[in-house]
Amino acid sequence: MTPELIEVGRGLCYAGAGMAFGLAGAGSAWGIAIASHQAAGVMREKPELFGRMLVMIALPGTQGFYGFIAAILMMTQTGLIGGTELKITLGTGIALFFIGLGAGIALLVSAIKQGEAAAAGISLIARRPEEAGRAILFPAFVETYAVVALLATILFIVFLTQPTALQFLSIQG
């Protein structure tokens, strides 16, 4: 394994980390904007409902944090942040790139859809403020899949960056 291929593998890994964080952050911003627009419409008529809508507005922001966690884990597991640098093979770098990209896409879509679900919940709160507890279930169900995407990403990253996995992948590749 040449030093150049190690650097290409490492670069692909960090590109995947950037995709995870960038796409998740963009999705969170988009989802929060969707929920915020709905809440602003409600507040024109019923400003006293702001407190009940605040959690609904903030929920799509969690995906940005999940993408950040995935990116930091990729960087710490491969040695960019603290620790010893691992020799990331080209195959491992490609795998980590697609893990980051897949996580980023899953988090992007779930954040947008969570913003839409939160907007639906905000509409319910506007008509029936006593239903705020039930309305939060709409975006919470979408959150489940963001958490699953984060957990799968963590498991893949940890597996792929274990010394035994790196040895196996370099023997096979």
C-alpha positions in Angstrom: 0.0 0.0 0.0 1.7 3.2 -1.2 1.6 6.4 0.8 -0.3 8.1 -2.0 -3.1 5.5 -1.8 -3.3 5.9 2.0 -3.7 9.6 1.5 -6.5 9.1 -1.1 -8.2 6.7 1.3 -7.9 9.2 4.1 -9.1 12.1 1.9 -12.2 10.0 0.9 -12.9 9.3 4.5 -12.8 13.0 5.4 -14.9 13.9 2.3 -17.5 11.5 3.7 -17.3 13.1 7.1 -17.9 16.5 5.4 -20.9 15.1 3.4 -22.4 13.7 6.6 -22.2 17.0 8.4 -22.9 19.3 5.5 -26.0 17.5 4.2 -27.4 16.9 7.7 -26.8 20.6 8.6 -28.5 21.7 5.4 -31.5 19.5 6.1 -31.8 20.7 9.6 -31.8 24.3 8.5 -34.4 23.5 5.8 -36.6 21.6 8.3 -36.5 24.3 10.9 -37.4 26.9 8.2 -40.5 24.8 7.3 -41.6 24.6 10.9 -40.8 28.2 11.6 -42.9 29.5 8.6 -45.9 27.5 9.9 -45.3 28.8 13.5 -45.0 32.4 12.3 -48.4 32.1 10.6 -50.0 30.8 13.8 -48.3 33.5 16.0 -49.9 36.2 13.9 -53.3 35.2 15.4 -52.3 33.4 18.6 -48.9 34.6 19.9 -49.6 33.0 23.3 -48.9 29.6 21.6 -45.2 30.2 21.0 -44.1 28.1 24.0 -46.1 25.1 22.8 -44.6 25.4 19.3 -41.0 26.0 20.3 -40.1 22.3 20.6 -41.8 21.6 17.2 -39.7 24.3 15.6 -36.4 22.9 17.1 -36.9 19.2 16.5 -35.6 19.2 12.9 -32.3 20.6 14.2 -31.3 17.3 15.8 -30.2 15.8 12.4 -27.5 18.5 12.1 -26.1 17.3 15.5 -26.3 13.7 14.3 -24.3 14.6 11.2 -21.8 16.4 13.4 -21.4 13.3 15.6 -20.8 11.1 12.6 -18.2 13.5 11.2 -16.3 13.8 14.5 -16.4 10.0 15.0 -14.9 9.5 11.5 -12.2 12.0 12.2 -11.3 10.6 15.7 -11.4 7.0 14.6 -9.0 7.7 11.7 -6.6 9.9 13.7 -7.3 13.4 12.2 -8.4 14.5 15.6 -6.1 13.2 18.4 -4.6 9.8 18.5 -2.5 7.9 16.1 -3.2 8.1 12.4 -4.5 4.9 10.9 -3.5 3.6 7.5 -6.8 4.0 5.7 -6.7 1.8 2.6 -8.4 3.0 -0.6 -11.2 0.5 -0.1 -11.8 1.6 3.5 -11.7 5.3 2.4 -14.3 4.6 -0.3 -16.5 2.7 2.2 -16.2 5.5 4.7 -17.0 8.1 2.0 -20.2 6.3 1.1 -21.2 5.8 4.8 -20.8 9.5 5.3 -22.8 10.3 2.1 -25.5 7.8 3.0 -25.8 9.2 6.5 -25.9 12.7 5.1 -28.7 11.9 2.7 -30.7 10.0 5.3 -30.4 12.9 7.7 -31.1 15.6 5.1 -34.3 13.9 4.0 -35.4 13.1 7.6 -34.8 16.7 8.7 -36.9 18.1 5.8 -39.7 15.6 6.4 -39.5 16.2 10.1 -40.0 19.9 9.4 -43.1 19.1 7.4 -44.4 16.8 10.2 -43.7 19.5 12.7 -45.6 22.0 10.6 -48.6 19.7 10.5 -48.3 19.4 14.3 -48.1 23.2 14.6 -51.4 23.4 12.6 -53.0 21.1 15.0 -51.8 23.2 18.0 -53.2 26.3 16.4 -56.7 24.8 16.2 -56.5 22.7 19.4 -53.8 23.9 21.8 -54.6 21.1 24.3 -53.4 18.6 21.7 -49.7 19.8 21.9 -48.6 16.6 23.5 -50.1 14.5 20.7 -48.9 16.9 18.0 -45.2 16.3 19.0 -45.7 12.6 18.0 -45.8 13.5 14.3 -42.2 14.7 14.1 -41.0 12.3 16.8 -41.9 9.3 14.5 -39.6 10.8 11.8 -36.9 11.3 14.4 -36.8 7.5 14.9 -35.3 7.1 11.4 -32.7 9.8 12.0 -31.6 8.0 15.1 -31.4 4.7 13.2 -29.3 6.3 10.5 -26.9 7.7 13.2 -26.6 4.3 15.0 -25.9 2.5 11.7 -23.3 5.1 10.8 -21.6 4.7 14.2 -21.5 0.9 13.9 -20.1 1.0 10.4 -17.4 3.6 11.3 -16.4 1.6 14.4 -16.2 -1.7 12.5 -14.3 -0.3 9.6 -11.7 1.5 11.7 -10.9 -1.4 14.0 -7.3 -2.7 13.5 -8.6 -6.2 12.7 -11.1 -4.9 10.1 -8.4 -2.8 8.5 -6.1 -5.9 8.3 -8.9 -8.0 6.8 -9.8 -5.3 4.2 -6.2 -4.8 3.2 -5.7 -8.6 2.8 -8.9 -8.9 0.7 -8.2 -5.7 -1.4 
